Amino acid sequence: MSIGKTVKLLRIAIGIKQRSLAKRMGVTPNYLSLVEGEKREPSLIFLKLLSRKLNVPIGFLFLEDIEGSRKIGQREKELYQKIKDLLFEVQRIKFSNRKSKGLHKTRNHV
């Protein structure tokens, strides 16, 4: 999986709109779209900022599609896919918890 696809899947998994993430990062929605669409190579600075905004380790953005990189057995492919799915789910839950805590604080201050 490419960085752009990983960014898009992660963004969708945690429920952030492209426009919202772009605003948080200080980039245009068009630039983020180009990165997600594999039409631009993001800089390391961009990736560091992105990992902070999405609250994921930067290495998470570099998950590669193991099938395309080398020959591995079916068991390894399945395990790798389970790991990727689990990482995406953990990040989605972390974001969901942060979001609900933020909503809870807002309600208490009203």
Helices and strands as residue ranges (DSSP letters): H 3-13, H 18-25, H 29-36, H 44-54, G 58-62, H 66-69, H 74-109
